[in-house]
Structures are given as structure tokens and as C-alpha cells.
Amino acid sequence: MGKLDGKVAVITGGTSGMALAGAKLFVDEGAHVFISGRRKGALDEAVKLIGRNVTGVQADSRTPCTRSKWLRLLGPLGGPFRGF
């Protein structure tokens, strides 16, 4: 049983570097992780690399409409949401 079983995490820029490494660690601890990236190809590769309990969302966190997109995706999961 992982420390994050039953939790949901959102990691923006999750297609490379520390964000991708963090997403992998969260999944290893039991969380379902939503990662975002601007480039679909890189996002698909990151999802494939993580392998399970991950959802890729093509989004650009620099744009104002991205927050609304996240809330539409995550709203049905309940809450509370921290970090918005």
C-alpha cells in the first residue's frame, strides 16, 4: 500500500525532467496522475513511459483557459483541490 493510494495529482509540464520523474514517483506510491504538456507526441511518450495510473492532457499552462480545462476534468472527482 502506497502513501498516495486513492489520491489524484496534477503535474503540469509533466513530459520531461523533474516533473516527469515526480509523476513516476507519485504513480509508484499509488496516485493517479494527470500530466500536461503542450506537444502531443511528447505527452504520449511520457504516458507510455509511466505506463499506468496516468492520464495525459494536452494543455499549455501559460494560457488562462487551462485552469478551466483542469477544473472541468477534475471536477467530477470531487475535491478538495489544493494548489489552484
N, C-alpha and C positions, 0 to 999 in steps of 0.2 A: 504494500500500500504506500503510495507516494504522498509527499507533503501537500501536493496540489490536486489530489483526486477531487473531481467534481467542480473544479474551478475553471474559469474561462479567462484567457489572456488575449490582449490585443497588442501586437507589436508592429509598429509602422517601420517601413524601411527594412523589413524582415527578409530580404532576399540575399543579403551578404553581411559579412563582417560580424561584429559583436551582436547585432540584432538577430541574425540567423543562428548564431551559437546560443544565444539566450532562448530563442524559440525551441531549439532542440532540447535544452535543459528542462524547460517548462514541460514539454511533452514527456520527457523521461520521468518527471516527477508526477505525471498523471493528469496534467491540464489539457484541455482542448485549446489550441492556439489559433487565432486568426492572425495571419501575417498579411501585410500590404506591400505593394511595390508598384512602381509606375510602368515597368516593362513586363508585358505578359510572359515573354519567354523566360526571363529571369525568375519570375514568380512561379511559373510552372516547374522549373528546375528545383527551386527551393522546397516546394511542396513535395516533389518526388524524393528529394534528399531526406527530408524529415520523415516521410513515409506513412505516418498515422496520426490521428487526432489533430489534424491541421486543415485549415481552410484558407485558401489564397483569395485575396480580394485586390483586384486591380484598382488602385486609388493613388492620388497624389495628395499627400497630407499638407501641401502648401496652399491648397485651394479651399475656400470657405465651405464649399458644398460637401467636402469629405466628412466633416463631423456629422452632418445629416445622414449621409450614407451609412456610417457606422451605427448610428442610433436606430436606423431602420433595420439593419441586420441583427443588431444585438437586443433590441427592444423586446422581442418575444422570449428571450432567455431570462427575463426578469431583471434583477439588479441586486444590490446597489452597484452603481458604476463609480469607480474611483479613477481619477486622472483626467477627466474631461474638463 
